[in-house]
Amino acid sequence: MFAIAVIEGVVLSRKTHGAYDWRAFAASMFDAVGRQLINTFAAGAGLIIAIPLLDWIYTHRLFTITMDSAWAFGLLFIGVEFCYYWYHRSAHRVRWFWATHAVHHSPNQLTLATAVRLGWTGKITGTTLFFAPLVWLGFTPLSVSAALAVNLLYQFWLHTTWIPKLVPWFEWVFNTPSHHRVHHGSNPEYLDCNYGGVVIIFDRIFGSFVQERVELPPTYGLTTPLRTSNPLFIAFHEWINLARDLLDARSTGDVYRALFAPPSARDDFKLKQDRAKVR
């Protein structure tokens, strides 16, 4: 993926006469390397918390589903897609999860390098619980992890601006670069939509699908653009904002909103504080 992202960068840089953001590319690569190092050193915490939890859930599973038939693979695929959809939707609508996921949306260009900028704090936010129901249903933790890895690998090619819309039937069923460009758009018309991983079906079912419009090109990045290429600040900027809001909280409701309300609620929260100061 690194080699493919470099090739894309070279080609786009030549086509755009140097407009490709190599600093953002470097920040994304640093994020990817840092995440792997953190995951390696945090493996002990995973052994202490996540693995025993999933093992306990699997011990109390409803069924035993072995991966020796087509229906088992199909059910696992649909199950992971369903769980990923709700994880991804929560990552945009619940600030506790957004604090990590905002890292992925921070680049102001959409490139293949964006696909590997995922943040460093995903392991501590409890996202594993979104996929625990599949283990309770009867799939082994290893099967669920492998299926999720394939899901994420598929999404690598979606982070492009140069692949046009594909044939209509494929666009209707699967997640495509066109759909994912909308997902990364910070335009008001494109916010909080197209959460699917491999397929886009659940977005259509649950009303979160938005079509890319020719007359409305996506503006990439966060609604408040992040102009830095400092990987440390990129990794923790939203956690810093969250911590500040917790320190400014004056009630249990304020604490709850700071942690679990949609990210957009922060503007309302700050407006409320400013009005209180004026009074």
N, C-alpha and C positions, 0 to 999 in steps of 0.2 A: 504493500500500500504506500509505503514511503517513496519507493521508486516511481510508482505511477503518479503520485502527487507532485514529485519533482518534475516529471515530464510535462504534466499539465501546466505547472508554473512556468517552465521555459517557453512552451508554446504560446500560452496566453500573454506572457511578458513581451514576446516578439510581436504578437498580433496587436497588442494595445500600446506598443512603443514604451514599455517599461512601467505600465500602470499596475502591474501585478504587485501585490503587497507581500514582499518577501519577509518583512519584519513580522507580519501576522503569521506567515508560514513558519518562521522560526519559533514563535511563541506557541503555536500549535504542536510542533514537534517536541518542544521542551515540556509541554503539558503531558504529552503521551509518555515520554520517558519518565517524567516525575511520577506519573500515575502508576507505572509499572514498578518503580522502586518502592513507592509507598505501599502498594499492594503486597509486594514481597515481604517488606518488614512488618506489615500489619497482618501477615498470615496467622500469627499467633493469636491475635484477637479473633480472627475468623474461626480458628479451631476452638476457642473458648466459648464463643457466643453462637455464631451462625450455624456451624455444622452440628453441634448438639441439638439446637432447636429444630433444624430440618430432620435430623435423625429421629427426634421425639415425635414430630409430626408424621413421619413415614411409618414409625412403629404403630401409630394409631390410625393408619390409613383406612379408607373405606373399602378399597379393592386392591388387588395386585395386578398391575398392567405391565406385561412384559413386551419388549420391543421386538416382537417376532411376527408381526402381521402388518398389512397395509393400513388397516383401520386404526391400529395403535399409533402409527406414525402420523396419520391424518388427524386423529384426535389430539395428539400432542402439539402438532403444528397449529391447529385452531385454538387450543388452550393457551399456548404461549402468545399467540397474536392477541387474544382477548385480554390476557393479563398485562401484556405490554401496552396495549391501548390505554388501559386505566392507569397504569403506572405513568405513562407519558402525559396523559391528560392531567394527572395529579401534579406532575413535575412542573406544569405550567400554571396550575390553579391553586396550589398550596405552597406557600412561601418557604416552608421548611425544606421541601424538595427542590423548589426553584433556586434556592441558594447555591446548589450544585449545578443544576441544569443551565442556569444563566451563563455559565462558562461556555457551553456549547454554542450559545446564540450570540456571543460577544463579538465574533469577527464581523467587520463591516463589508467584507466581500465573501461571497459563497464560493468556496473551492473545495476540492477533494481533501485538502489539508484540514478543513473545518471538521470533517468526519471524525478525526482522531482527537479533537479538542473536547474532552468530556469532563474535565474537572477531577479533583483529587479527593473529594469528600463523599463520594457516592456510597462507600462501604459503611459509613457511620450514620446514615440517615434512615436505614431500615427498609430500603427498597426491595430487599429479599422477600419481605412479607407479601409483596404483590404476587409473587409466583409460588408462595407456599401452598395455596389451594390445590395446585396441580400435584404437589407431593402428597397432600392429604387425600386426593382422589386416587392415587396409586402409582404415579410415576416416580421413579427413583430421582433423588436430587441430581445425580449425574446426568440423567436423560434430560431433565429440565434445563440444566446449565448448558448442555451441548446444543439444545434446540435454540436457546436464547443467543448463544454465540453465533449460530448460523443466521439468526434474525438480524443481529447487529452487523454481521459481515455483509449481508445483502444491502444494507443501507449505505454502505460506503459510496457506491456509484450515484446515489441520489443527490449528492452535494455538488451539483454542477449547474452552470448557467448556459452551457453550450449544447446540451442535448435537448432537442425540441420535444414537443408533445409526440407521443407514440400512437400506435393504432388505437382507435376508440375502445375496443373490447379490453385491451390491456390496461388502458387508462382507467376504465371503469372498475376493474377488479384489483389491480395491483398498485402499490405505492410507486410513484415514478418521480423523476427529477422535476417535472412540472408541478406535481402536488407538493413536493418537498420545498421547492422554491417559495411557494405560498406559505408553508409552515415557518420558514425562516424570515419571512417578511415582517417588518415592524410597522407597516402601514396599518392604520386602524381597521381597514377592511379585511386584513389578513391575519389579525391577531387571534391566537388560541384556536387553531384548527389543524386538520390533517395530522392526527397523532399516530396513524398506523405505522407498522413496521414493514412487513412484506406486502400486506394487502391493505386496501383502503376501505374495505367493506364495513368495518365497524364505525368508521367516521360517517358513512352514509346512513347506517342504521341509527346512530345516536345523535345525528344532526350537527356534527362538527366538520363536515366536508365543505371546503370552499374551492371553487374552480379558479385557476389562474386566468387572469384577464389581460389580453394583449394591450389594452389601453391603460393598464395600471401596473407597470413594472414594480416588482417588489423592491423595497428599500431594506437592505440587510443590516443586521446588527440589533442592538437593544433599542428600546424606545428612547432611552437616554444613552446616546452612543458612548461607547468606551473607546477612547482615543489612544490608550496606552498599549504598548507591546510588552510590558513588564509581566512575565508569567506569574509571579507571586501575587501581584495585585489582581490580575485576571482571575486567579484561582480563588481568592478570598474576598473580593470586593463586595459581593452580595452578602456574605456572612458578616462583614464589617457593618454594612447598612442595617442588617437585622439586629446585630448587637446594639447598635446605637438606638434603634427603636425600642428595644427591650429596656435600655437604661432610661429612656424618656417615658416609659409606660407609667401611667398613674392609676391603673385599675387592672383587675383581672381580665376584663374585656380587652383592654389595650394589649396585654400580654398575649392573649389568644389571637387577636388580629395580627399582631406582629409575627407570630409563628405560623399561623394556619390560614389566614385570609389570602385571597389572590394577591399577586404582586402589585396589581394596580391599586389595591386598597391602601398602599403606603402613601400615595399622594393625598388621599382623603385624610389619612391619619396625621400627616404633617400639616395639612390645612387646619385641622381641628386644633392642633397644638399652637399654631400661629395665632389663631383666633383667641385661644385661651390666654396667650401672652399679652395680647392687645388689651384684653379685659383686665 
